């Protein structure tokens, strides 16, 4: 069985509805669309070139005013 080729199109922005529709249309080669949000999620998940830290700052003045 011949191998199917797949294309990946990556943007730091987002794809229009028309682009998504075209990428999933019958008869076109397989295209994976990776937008900025998915790209960031994957980079965090795989720890590619980034460190993820979560910080919480307590606003003492807000609690004092209760």
PQR file of N, CA, C, O and H, with PARSE charges and radii, in Angstrom:
ATOM      1  N   UNK A   1       0.854  -1.182   0.000 -0.4000 1.5000
ATOM      2  CA  UNK A   1       0.000   0.000   0.000 -0.0000 2.0000
ATOM      3  C   UNK A   1       0.894   1.237   0.000  0.5500 1.7000
ATOM      4  O   UNK A   1       1.794   1.326   0.835 -0.5500 1.4000
ATOM      5  N   UNK A   2       0.682   2.189  -0.897 -0.4000 1.5000
ATOM      6  CA  UNK A   2       1.517   3.395  -0.951 -0.0000 2.0000
ATOM      7  C   UNK A   2       1.309   4.257   0.290  0.5500 1.7000
ATOM      8  O   UNK A   2       0.210   4.338   0.839 -0.5500 1.4000
ATOM      9  H   UNK A   2      -0.049   2.117  -1.575  0.4000 1.0000
ATOM     10  N   UNK A   3       2.379   4.889   0.708 -0.4000 1.5000
ATOM     11  CA  UNK A   3       2.306   5.796   1.839 -0.0000 2.0000
ATOM     12  C   UNK A   3       1.675   7.110   1.416  0.5500 1.7000
ATOM     13  O   UNK A   3       1.990   7.651   0.356 -0.5500 1.4000
ATOM     14  H   UNK A   3       3.271   4.824   0.262  0.4000 1.0000
ATOM     15  N   UNK A   4       0.784   7.617   2.251 -0.4000 1.5000
ATOM     16  CA  UNK A   4       0.176   8.915   1.964 -0.0000 2.0000
ATOM     17  C   UNK A   4       1.053  10.009   2.534  0.5500 1.7000
ATOM     18  O   UNK A   4       1.502   9.917   3.677 -0.5500 1.4000
ATOM     19  H   UNK A   4       0.528   7.177   3.112  0.4000 1.0000
ATOM     20  N   UNK A   5       1.301  11.039   1.752 -0.4000 1.5000
ATOM     21  CA  UNK A   5       2.068  12.152   2.295 -0.0000 2.0000
ATOM     22  C   UNK A   5       1.134  13.081   3.054  0.5500 1.7000
ATOM     23  O   UNK A   5      -0.055  13.186   2.751 -0.5500 1.4000
ATOM     24  H   UNK A   5       0.937  11.114   0.824  0.4000 1.0000
ATOM     25  N   UNK A   6       1.689  13.736   4.024 -0.4000 1.5000
ATOM     26  CA  UNK A   6       0.926  14.658   4.863 -0.0000 2.0000
ATOM     27  C   UNK A   6       1.674  15.976   4.903  0.5500 1.7000
ATOM     28  O   UNK A   6       2.904  16.002   4.949 -0.5500 1.4000
ATOM     29  H   UNK A   6       2.654  13.650   4.270  0.4000 1.0000
ATOM     30  N   UNK A   7       0.943  17.044   4.885 -0.4000 1.5000
ATOM     31  CA  UNK A   7       1.537  18.367   4.966 -0.0000 2.0000
ATOM     32  C   UNK A   7       1.170  19.006   6.296  0.5500 1.7000
ATOM     33  O   UNK A   7       0.094  18.753   6.839 -0.5500 1.4000
ATOM     34  H   UNK A   7      -0.056  17.023   4.847  0.4000 1.0000
ATOM     35  N   UNK A   8       2.047  19.817   6.806 -0.4000 1.5000
ATOM     36  CA  UNK A   8       1.772  20.555   8.035 -0.0000 2.0000
ATOM     37  C   UNK A   8       1.972  22.035   7.732  0.5500 1.7000
ATOM     38  O   UNK A   8       3.011  22.440   7.211 -0.5500 1.4000
ATOM     39  H   UNK A   8       2.921  20.022   6.365  0.4000 1.0000
ATOM     40  N   UNK A   9       0.970  22.829   8.062 -0.4000 1.5000
ATOM     41  CA  UNK A   9       1.049  24.268   7.874 -0.0000 2.0000
ATOM     42  C   UNK A   9       0.946  24.908   9.255  0.5500 1.7000
ATOM     43  O   UNK A   9      -0.049  24.731   9.958 -0.5500 1.4000
ATOM     44  H   UNK A   9       0.126  22.500   8.485  0.4000 1.0000
ATOM     45  N   UNK A  10       1.985  25.652   9.637 -0.4000 1.5000
ATOM     46  CA  UNK A  10       2.058  26.244  10.971 -0.0000 2.0000
ATOM     47  C   UNK A  10       2.014  27.761  10.852  0.5500 1.7000
ATOM     48  O   UNK A  10       2.669  28.349   9.992 -0.5500 1.4000
ATOM     49  H   UNK A  10       2.793  25.795   9.066  0.4000 1.0000
ATOM     50  N   UNK A  11       1.231  28.384  11.730 -0.4000 1.5000
ATOM     51  CA  UNK A  11       1.192  29.841  11.820 -0.0000 2.0000
ATOM     52  C   UNK A  11       1.208  30.235  13.285  0.5500 1.7000
ATOM     53  O   UNK A  11       0.729  29.489  14.139 -0.5500 1.4000
ATOM     54  H   UNK A  11       0.699  27.905  12.429  0.4000 1.0000
ATOM     55  N   UNK A  12       1.756  31.404  13.577 -0.4000 1.5000
ATOM     56  CA  UNK A  12       1.687  31.904  14.942 -0.0000 2.0000
ATOM     57  C   UNK A  12       0.351  32.598  15.188  0.5500 1.7000
ATOM     58  O   UNK A  12       0.020  32.939  16.323 -0.5500 1.4000
ATOM     59  H   UNK A  12       2.146  32.010  12.883  0.4000 1.0000
ATOM     60  N   UNK A  13      -0.399  32.801  14.135 -0.4000 1.5000
ATOM     61  CA  UNK A  13      -1.716  33.429  14.234 -0.0000 2.0000
ATOM     62  C   UNK A  13      -2.816  32.382  14.236  0.5500 1.7000
ATOM     63  O   UNK A  13      -2.750  31.385  14.954 -0.5500 1.4000
ATOM     64  H   UNK A  13      -0.130  32.524  13.212  0.4000 1.0000
ATOM     65  N   UNK A  14      -3.818  32.629  13.424 -0.4000 1.5000
ATOM     66  CA  UNK A  14      -4.945  31.694  13.332 -0.0000 2.0000
ATOM     67  C   UNK A  14      -5.321  31.513  11.861  0.5500 1.7000
ATOM     68  O   UNK A  14      -4.918  32.293  10.998 -0.5500 1.4000
ATOM     69  H   UNK A  14      -3.871  33.439  12.841  0.4000 1.0000
ATOM     70  N   UNK A  15      -6.095  30.478  11.602 -0.4000 1.5000
ATOM     71  CA  UNK A  15      -6.546  30.184  10.245 -0.0000 2.0000
ATOM     72  C   UNK A  15      -7.981  30.655  10.066  0.5500 1.7000
ATOM     73  O   UNK A  15      -8.793  30.581  10.988 -0.5500 1.4000
ATOM     74  H   UNK A  15      -6.423  29.844  12.303  0.4000 1.0000
ATOM     75  N   UNK A  16      -8.276  31.134   8.884 -0.4000 1.5000
ATOM     76  CA  UNK A  16      -9.651  31.543   8.580 -0.0000 2.0000
ATOM     77  C   UNK A  16     -10.520  30.300   8.425  0.5500 1.7000
ATOM     78  O   UNK A  16     -10.020  29.191   8.234 -0.5500 1.4000
ATOM     79  H   UNK A  16      -7.617  31.194   8.135  0.4000 1.0000
ATOM     80  N   UNK A  17     -11.818  30.507   8.510 -0.4000 1.5000
ATOM     81  CA  UNK A  17     -12.758  29.396   8.289 -0.0000 2.0000
ATOM     82  C   UNK A  17     -12.563  28.807   6.899  0.5500 1.7000
ATOM     83  O   UNK A  17     -12.665  27.595   6.705 -0.5500 1.4000
ATOM     84  H   UNK A  17     -12.224  31.408   8.665  0.4000 1.0000
ATOM     85  N   UNK A  18     -12.282  29.677   5.935 -0.4000 1.5000
ATOM     86  CA  UNK A  18     -12.094  29.220   4.556 -0.0000 2.0000
ATOM     87  C   UNK A  18     -10.858  28.326   4.443  0.5500 1.7000
ATOM     88  O   UNK A  18     -10.879  27.326   3.726 -0.5500 1.4000
ATOM     89  H   UNK A  18     -12.200  30.661   6.093  0.4000 1.0000
ATOM     90  N   UNK A  19      -9.782  28.682   5.148 -0.4000 1.5000
ATOM     91  CA  UNK A  19      -8.560  27.869   5.113 -0.0000 2.0000
ATOM     92  C   UNK A  19      -8.798  26.502   5.740  0.5500 1.7000
ATOM     93  O   UNK A  19      -8.333  25.487   5.222 -0.5500 1.4000
ATOM     94  H   UNK A  19      -9.765  29.495   5.731  0.4000 1.0000
ATOM     95  N   UNK A  20      -9.512  26.477   6.842 -0.4000 1.5000
ATOM     96  CA  UNK A  20      -9.828  25.199   7.501 -0.0000 2.0000
ATOM     97  C   UNK A  20     -10.693  24.346   6.597  0.5500 1.7000
ATOM     98  O   UNK A  20     -10.480  23.140   6.473 -0.5500 1.4000
ATOM     99  H   UNK A  20      -9.890  27.302   7.263  0.4000 1.0000
ATOM    100  N   UNK A  21     -11.670  24.977   5.965 -0.4000 1.5000
ATOM    101  CA  UNK A  21     -12.552  24.242   5.047 -0.0000 2.0000
ATOM    102  C   UNK A  21     -11.751  23.658   3.884  0.5500 1.7000
ATOM    103  O   UNK A  21     -11.966  22.509   3.497 -0.5500 1.4000
ATOM    104  H   UNK A  21     -11.843  25.957   6.065  0.4000 1.0000
ATOM    105  N   UNK A  22     -10.839  24.435   3.332 -0.4000 1.5000
ATOM    106  CA  UNK A  22     -10.019  23.981   2.202 -0.0000 2.0000
ATOM    107  C   UNK A  22      -9.092  22.840   2.622  0.5500 1.7000
ATOM    108  O   UNK A  22      -8.894  21.889   1.866 -0.5500 1.4000
ATOM    109  H   UNK A  22     -10.664  25.368   3.646  0.4000 1.0000
ATOM    110  N   UNK A  23      -8.531  22.932   3.814 -0.4000 1.5000
ATOM    111  CA  UNK A  23      -7.593  21.909   4.286 -0.0000 2.0000
ATOM    112  C   UNK A  23      -8.282  20.574   4.553  0.5500 1.7000
ATOM    113  O   UNK A  23      -7.637  19.527   4.524 -0.5500 1.4000
ATOM    114  H   UNK A  23      -8.691  23.705   4.429  0.4000 1.0000
ATOM    115  N   UNK A  24      -9.584  20.606   4.812 -0.4000 1.5000
ATOM    116  CA  UNK A  24     -10.315  19.377   5.129 -0.0000 2.0000
ATOM    117  C   UNK A  24     -11.208  18.920   3.976  0.5500 1.7000
ATOM    118  O   UNK A  24     -11.980  17.971   4.116 -0.5500 1.4000
ATOM    119  H   UNK A  24     -10.108  21.458   4.835  0.4000 1.0000
ATOM    120  N   UNK A  25     -11.095  19.598   2.847 -0.4000 1.5000
ATOM    121  CA  UNK A  25     -11.933  19.267   1.685 -0.0000 2.0000
ATOM    122  C   UNK A  25     -11.532  17.913   1.107  0.5500 1.7000
ATOM    123  O   UNK A  25     -10.349  17.578   1.058 -0.5500 1.4000
ATOM    124  H   UNK A  25     -10.468  20.369   2.734  0.4000 1.0000
ATOM    125  N   UNK A  26     -12.521  17.138   0.670 -0.4000 1.5000
ATOM    126  CA  UNK A  26     -12.256  15.863   0.001 -0.0000 2.0000
ATOM    127  C   UNK A  26     -11.427  16.089  -1.251  0.5500 1.7000
ATOM    128  O   UNK A  26     -11.665  17.029  -2.008 -0.5500 1.4000
ATOM    129  H   UNK A  26     -13.483  17.410   0.710  0.4000 1.0000
ATOM    130  N   UNK A  27     -10.452  15.217  -1.458 -0.4000 1.5000
ATOM    131  CA  UNK A  27      -9.665  15.260  -2.671 -0.0000 2.0000
ATOM    132  C   UNK A  27      -8.348  16.013  -2.554  0.5500 1.7000
ATOM    133  O   UNK A  27      -7.517  15.949  -3.460 -0.5500 1.4000
ATOM    134  H   UNK A  27     -10.258  14.453  -0.843  0.4000 1.0000
ATOM    135  N   UNK A  28      -8.145  16.734  -1.436 -0.4000 1.5000
ATOM    136  CA  UNK A  28      -6.861  17.431  -1.266 -0.0000 2.0000
ATOM    137  C   UNK A  28      -5.937  16.555  -0.420  0.5500 1.7000
ATOM    138  O   UNK A  28      -6.415  15.759   0.388 -0.5500 1.4000
ATOM    139  H   UNK A  28      -8.820  16.786  -0.701  0.4000 1.0000
ATOM    140  N   UNK A  29      -4.624  16.692  -0.595 -0.4000 1.5000
ATOM    141  CA  UNK A  29      -3.702  15.928   0.255 -0.0000 2.0000
ATOM    142  C   UNK A  29      -3.943  16.261   1.728  0.5500 1.7000
ATOM    143  O   UNK A  29      -4.438  17.340   2.052 -0.5500 1.4000
ATOM    144  H   UNK A  29      -4.236  17.339  -1.252  0.4000 1.0000
ATOM    145  N   UNK A  30      -3.595  15.343   2.604 -0.4000 1.5000
ATOM    146  CA  UNK A  30      -3.799  15.572   4.027 -0.0000 2.0000
ATOM    147  C   UNK A  30      -2.967  16.756   4.502  0.5500 1.7000
ATOM    148  O   UNK A  30      -1.756  16.811   4.288 -0.5500 1.4000
ATOM    149  H   UNK A  30      -3.193  14.466   2.341  0.4000 1.0000
ATOM    150  N   UNK A  31      -3.644  17.710   5.157 -0.4000 1.5000
ATOM    151  CA  UNK A  31      -2.978  18.908   5.662 -0.0000 2.0000
ATOM    152  C   UNK A  31      -3.343  19.076   7.135  0.5500 1.7000
ATOM    153  O   UNK A  31      -4.520  19.162   7.485 -0.5500 1.4000
ATOM    154  H   UNK A  31      -4.628  17.666   5.332  0.4000 1.0000
ATOM    155  N   UNK A  32      -2.333  19.123   7.985 -0.4000 1.5000
ATOM    156  CA  UNK A  32      -2.551  19.441   9.392 -0.0000 2.0000
ATOM    157  C   UNK A  32      -2.316  20.923   9.574  0.5500 1.7000
ATOM    158  O   UNK A  32      -1.260  21.437   9.205 -0.5500 1.4000
ATOM    159  H   UNK A  32      -1.377  19.053   7.700  0.4000 1.0000
ATOM    160  N   UNK A  33      -3.291  21.617  10.140 -0.4000 1.5000
ATOM    161  CA  UNK A  33      -3.157  23.037  10.424 -0.0000 2.0000
ATOM    162  C   UNK A  33      -2.809  23.207  11.898  0.5500 1.7000
ATOM    163  O   UNK A  33      -3.511  22.701  12.774 -0.5500 1.4000
ATOM    164  H   UNK A  33      -4.149  21.200  10.440  0.4000 1.0000
ATOM    165  N   UNK A  34      -1.728  23.919  12.162 -0.4000 1.5000
ATOM    166  CA  UNK A  34      -1.307  24.174  13.535 -0.0000 2.0000
ATOM    167  C   UNK A  34      -1.303  25.688  13.729  0.5500 1.7000
ATOM    168  O   UNK A  34      -0.472  26.395  13.161 -0.5500 1.4000
ATOM    169  H   UNK A  34      -1.157  24.331  11.451  0.4000 1.0000
ATOM    170  N   UNK A  35      -2.254  26.181  14.549 -0.4000 1.5000
ATOM    171  CA  UNK A  35      -2.305  27.621  14.789 -0.0000 2.0000
ATOM    172  C   UNK A  35      -1.454  27.985  15.998  0.5500 1.7000
ATOM    173  O   UNK A  35      -0.883  27.111  16.651 -0.5500 1.4000
ATOM    174  H   UNK A  35      -2.930  25.606  15.011  0.4000 1.0000
ATOM    175  N   UNK A  36      -1.373  29.260  16.287 -0.4000 1.5000
ATOM    176  CA  UNK A  36      -0.526  29.739  17.371 -0.0000 2.0000
ATOM    177  C   UNK A  36      -0.851  29.130  18.719  0.5500 1.7000
ATOM    178  O   UNK A  36       0.054  28.793  19.482 -0.5500 1.4000
ATOM    179  H   UNK A  36      -1.837  29.970  15.757  0.4000 1.0000
ATOM    180  N   UNK A  37      -2.142  28.982  19.026 -0.4000 1.5000
ATOM    181  CA  UNK A  37      -2.527  28.402  20.310 -0.0000 2.0000
ATOM    182  C   UNK A  37      -2.086  26.950  20.421  0.5500 1.7000
ATOM    183  O   UNK A  37      -1.537  26.544  21.445 -0.5500 1.4000
ATOM    184  H   UNK A  37      -2.878  29.256  18.407  0.4000 1.0000
ATOM    185  N   UNK A  38      -2.323  26.171  19.380 -0.4000 1.5000
ATOM    186  CA  UNK A  38      -1.909  24.769  19.388 -0.0000 2.0000
ATOM    187  C   UNK A  38      -0.388  24.661  19.448  0.5500 1.7000
ATOM    188  O   UNK A  38       0.153  23.803  20.146 -0.5500 1.4000
ATOM    189  H   UNK A  38      -2.769  26.501  18.548  0.4000 1.0000
ATOM    190  N   UNK A  39       0.296  25.533  18.715 -0.4000 1.5000
ATOM    191  CA  UNK A  39       1.753  25.541  18.726 -0.0000 2.0000
ATOM    192  C   UNK A  39       2.282  25.787  20.143  0.5500 1.7000
ATOM    193  O   UNK A  39       3.182  25.083  20.600 -0.5500 1.4000
ATOM    194  H   UNK A  39      -0.144  26.230  18.148  0.4000 1.0000
ATOM    195  N   UNK A  40       1.730  26.774  20.827 -0.4000 1.5000
ATOM    196  CA  UNK A  40       2.142  27.060  22.207 -0.0000 2.0000
ATOM    197  C   UNK A  40       1.831  25.897  23.137  0.5500 1.7000
ATOM    198  O   UNK A  40       2.653  25.534  23.978 -0.5500 1.4000
ATOM    199  H   UNK A  40       0.999  27.345  20.455  0.4000 1.0000
ATOM    200  N   UNK A  41       0.639  25.307  22.988 -0.4000 1.5000
ATOM    201  CA  UNK A  41       0.270  24.155  23.821 -0.0000 2.0000
ATOM    202  C   UNK A  41       1.249  23.007  23.636  0.5500 1.7000
ATOM    203  O   UNK A  41       1.671  22.384  24.611 -0.5500 1.4000
ATOM    204  H   UNK A  41      -0.029  25.601  22.305  0.4000 1.0000
ATOM    205  N   UNK A  42       1.612  22.727  22.392 -0.4000 1.5000
ATOM    206  CA  UNK A  42       2.546  21.625  22.105 -0.0000 2.0000
ATOM    207  C   UNK A  42       3.932  21.930  22.643  0.5500 1.7000
ATOM    208  O   UNK A  42       4.602  21.043  23.172 -0.5500 1.4000
ATOM    209  H   UNK A  42       1.269  23.233  21.600  0.4000 1.0000
ATOM    210  N   UNK A  43       4.376  23.198  22.512 -0.4000 1.5000
ATOM    211  CA  UNK A  43       5.683  23.581  23.038 -0.0000 2.0000
ATOM    212  C   UNK A  43       5.731  23.411  24.551  0.5500 1.7000
ATOM    213  O   UNK A  43       6.736  22.951  25.094 -0.5500 1.4000
ATOM    214  H   UNK A  43       3.832  23.919  22.082  0.4000 1.0000
ATOM    215  N   UNK A  44       4.629  23.787  25.248 -0.4000 1.5000
ATOM    216  CA  UNK A  44       4.562  23.609  26.694 -0.0000 2.0000
ATOM    217  C   UNK A  44       4.536  22.133  27.055  0.5500 1.7000
ATOM    218  O   UNK A  44       5.259  21.692  27.949 -0.5500 1.4000
ATOM    219  H   UNK A  44       3.813  24.160  24.807  0.4000 1.0000
ATOM    220  N   UNK A  45       3.697  21.369  26.355 -0.4000 1.5000
ATOM    221  CA  UNK A  45       3.557  19.937  26.623 -0.0000 2.0000
ATOM    222  C   UNK A  45       4.888  19.199  26.462  0.5500 1.7000
ATOM    223  O   UNK A  45       5.248  18.360  27.287 -0.5500 1.4000
ATOM    224  H   UNK A  45       3.110  21.728  25.629  0.4000 1.0000
ATOM    225  N   UNK A  46       5.605  19.520  25.401 -0.4000 1.5000
ATOM    226  CA  UNK A  46       6.854  18.820  25.088 -0.0000 2.0000
ATOM    227  C   UNK A  46       8.085  19.526  25.655  0.5500 1.7000
ATOM    228  O   UNK A  46       9.210  19.055  25.488 -0.5500 1.4000
ATOM    229  H   UNK A  46       5.313  20.202  24.731  0.4000 1.0000
ATOM    230  N   UNK A  47       7.861  20.665  26.330 -0.4000 1.5000
ATOM    231  CA  UNK A  47       8.952  21.460  26.913 -0.0000 2.0000
ATOM    232  C   UNK A  47      10.028  21.775  25.879  0.5500 1.7000
ATOM    233  O   UNK A  47      11.217  21.546  26.103 -0.5500 1.4000
ATOM    234  H   UNK A  47       6.946  21.047  26.465  0.4000 1.0000
ATOM    235  N   UNK A  48       9.584  22.300  24.755 -0.4000 1.5000
ATOM    236  CA  UNK A  48      10.489  22.646  23.664 -0.0000 2.0000
ATOM    237  C   UNK A  48      10.892  24.108  23.750  0.5500 1.7000
ATOM    238  O   UNK A  48      10.133  24.987  23.342 -0.5500 1.4000
ATOM    239  H   UNK A  48       8.618  22.485  24.573  0.4000 1.0000
ATOM    240  N   UNK A  49      12.071  24.373  24.273 -0.4000 1.5000
ATOM    241  CA  UNK A  49      12.604  25.723  24.296 -0.0000 2.0000
ATOM    242  C   UNK A  49      11.975  26.667  25.293  0.5500 1.7000
ATOM    243  O   UNK A  49      12.214  27.874  25.240 -0.5500 1.4000
ATOM    244  H   UNK A  49      12.688  23.659  24.605  0.4000 1.0000
ATOM    245  N   UNK A  50      11.164  26.133  26.215 -0.4000 1.5000
ATOM    246  CA  UNK A  50      10.521  27.010  27.191 -0.0000 2.0000
ATOM    247  C   UNK A  50      10.474  26.335  28.557  0.5500 1.7000
ATOM    248  O   UNK A  50      10.495  25.109  28.661 -0.5500 1.4000
ATOM    249  H   UNK A  50      10.970  25.153  26.258  0.4000 1.0000
ATOM    250  N   UNK A  51      10.411  27.152  29.596 -0.4000 1.5000
ATOM    251  CA  UNK A  51      10.115  26.698  30.945 -0.0000 2.0000
ATOM    252  C   UNK A  51       8.799  27.339  31.334  0.5500 1.7000
ATOM    253  O   UNK A  51       8.591  28.529  31.098 -0.5500 1.4000
ATOM    254  H   UNK A  51      10.394  28.149  29.511  0.4000 1.0000
ATOM    255  N   UNK A  52       7.915  26.562  31.924 -0.4000 1.5000
ATOM    256  CA  UNK A  52       6.609  27.078  32.322 -0.0000 2.0000
ATOM    257  C   UNK A  52       6.591  27.204  33.837  0.5500 1.7000
ATOM    258  O   UNK A  52       6.842  26.237  34.556 -0.5500 1.4000
ATOM    259  H   UNK A  52       8.084  25.595  32.115  0.4000 1.0000
ATOM    260  N   UNK A  53       6.293  28.403  34.312 -0.4000 1.5000
ATOM    261  CA  UNK A  53       6.186  28.660  35.742 -0.0000 2.0000
ATOM    262  C   UNK A  53       4.866  29.351  36.002  0.5500 1.7000
ATOM    263  O   UNK A  53       4.428  30.202  35.228 -0.5500 1.4000
ATOM    264  H   UNK A  53       6.089  29.189  33.729  0.4000 1.0000
ATOM    265  N   UNK A  54       4.238  28.975  37.099 -0.4000 1.5000
ATOM    266  CA  UNK A  54       2.994  29.626  37.479 -0.0000 2.0000
ATOM    267  C   UNK A  54       3.240  30.348  38.786  0.5500 1.7000
ATOM    268  O   UNK A  54       3.766  29.764  39.734 -0.5500 1.4000
ATOM    269  H   UNK A  54       4.594  28.283  37.728  0.4000 1.0000
ATOM    270  N   UNK A  55       2.862  31.615  38.844 -0.4000 1.5000
ATOM    271  CA  UNK A  55       3.018  32.384  40.070 -0.0000 2.0000
ATOM    272  C   UNK A  55       1.674  32.949  40.486  0.5500 1.7000
ATOM    273  O   UNK A  55       0.810  33.240  39.659 -0.5500 1.4000
ATOM    274  H   UNK A  55       2.435  32.089  38.074  0.4000 1.0000
ATOM    275  N   UNK A  56       1.529  33.093  41.771 -0.4000 1.5000
ATOM    276  CA  UNK A  56       0.316  33.705  42.327 -0.0000 2.0000
ATOM    277  C   UNK A  56       0.769  34.830  43.237  0.5500 1.7000
ATOM    278  O   UNK A  56       1.553  34.610  44.161 -0.5500 1.4000
ATOM    279  H   UNK A  56       2.231  32.857  42.443  0.4000 1.0000
ATOM    280  N   UNK A  57       0.282  36.026  42.980 -0.4000 1.5000
ATOM    281  CA  UNK A  57       0.579  37.180  43.825 -0.0000 2.0000
ATOM    282  C   UNK A  57      -0.655  37.482  44.662  0.5500 1.7000
ATOM    283  O   UNK A  57      -1.746  37.696  44.134 -0.5500 1.4000
ATOM    284  H   UNK A  57      -0.354  36.204  42.229  0.4000 1.0000
ATOM    285  N   UNK A  58      -0.465  37.494  45.968 -0.4000 1.5000
ATOM    286  CA  UNK A  58      -1.580  37.795  46.867 -0.0000 2.0000
ATOM    287  C   UNK A  58      -1.628  39.310  47.068  0.5500 1.7000
ATOM    288  O   UNK A  58      -0.621  39.945  47.378 -0.5500 1.4000
ATOM    289  H   UNK A  58       0.421  37.320  46.397  0.4000 1.0000
ATOM    290  N   UNK A  59      -2.816  39.866  46.884 -0.4000 1.5000
ATOM    291  CA  UNK A  59      -3.011  41.307  47.053 -0.0000 2.0000
ATOM    292  C   UNK A  59      -3.451  41.575  48.490  0.5500 1.7000
ATOM    293  O   UNK A  59      -4.641  41.581  48.804 -0.5500 1.4000
ATOM    294  H   UNK A  59      -3.635  39.350  46.632  0.4000 1.0000
ATOM    295  N   UNK A  60      -2.477  41.794  49.337 -0.4000 1.5000
ATOM    296  CA  UNK A  60      -2.713  41.960  50.778 -0.0000 2.0000
ATOM    297  C   UNK A  60      -3.707  43.098  51.047  0.5500 1.7000
ATOM    298  O   UNK A  60      -4.565  42.979  51.921 -0.5500 1.4000
ATOM    299  H   UNK A  60      -1.511  41.790  49.081  0.4000 1.0000
ATOM    300  N   UNK A  61      -3.589  44.192  50.301 -0.4000 1.5000
ATOM    301  CA  UNK A  61      -4.494  45.331  50.516 -0.0000 2.0000
ATOM    302  C   UNK A  61      -5.953  44.933  50.321  0.5500 1.7000
ATOM    303  O   UNK A  61      -6.826  45.403  51.051 -0.5500 1.4000
ATOM    304  H   UNK A  61      -2.892  44.288  49.591  0.4000 1.0000
ATOM    305  N   UNK A  62      -6.221  44.081  49.356 -0.4000 1.5000
ATOM    306  CA  UNK A  62      -7.601  43.650  49.104 -0.0000 2.0000
ATOM    307  C   UNK A  62      -8.142  42.887  50.297  0.5500 1.7000
ATOM    308  O   UNK A  62      -9.281  43.110  50.706 -0.5500 1.4000
ATOM    309  H   UNK A  62      -5.513  43.699  48.763  0.4000 1.0000
ATOM    310  N   UNK A  63      -7.344  41.986  50.865 -0.4000 1.5000
ATOM    311  CA  UNK A  63      -7.794  41.206  52.017 -0.0000 2.0000
ATOM    312  C   UNK A  63      -7.919  42.086  53.264  0.5500 1.7000
ATOM    313  O   UNK A  63      -8.828  41.904  54.075 -0.5500 1.4000
ATOM    314  H   UNK A  63      -6.419  41.805  50.532  0.4000 1.0000
ATOM    315  N   UNK A  64      -7.007  43.029  53.403 -0.4000 1.5000
ATOM    316  CA  UNK A  64      -7.078  43.942  54.544 -0.0000 2.0000
ATOM    317  C   UNK A  64      -8.347  44.787  54.534  0.5500 1.7000
ATOM    318  O   UNK A  64      -8.827  45.202  55.589 -0.5500 1.4000
ATOM    319  H   UNK A  64      -6.269  43.176  52.744  0.4000 1.0000
ATOM    320  N   UNK A  65      -8.886  45.041  53.357 -0.4000 1.5000
ATOM    321  CA  UNK A  65     -10.073  45.900  53.253 -0.0000 2.0000
ATOM    322  C   UNK A  65     -11.366  45.156  53.541  0.5500 1.7000
ATOM    323  O   UNK A  65     -12.430  45.775  53.554 -0.5500 1.4000
ATOM    324  H   UNK A  65      -8.496  44.704  52.500  0.4000 1.0000
ATOM    325  N   UNK A  66     -11.314  43.869  53.768 -0.4000 1.5000
ATOM    326  CA  UNK A  66     -12.543  43.092  54.054 -0.0000 2.0000
ATOM    327  C   UNK A  66     -13.059  43.323  55.453  0.5500 1.7000
ATOM    328  O   UNK A  66     -14.075  42.745  55.840 -0.5500 1.4000
ATOM    329  H   UNK A  66     -10.450  43.366  53.757  0.4000 1.0000
TER
END
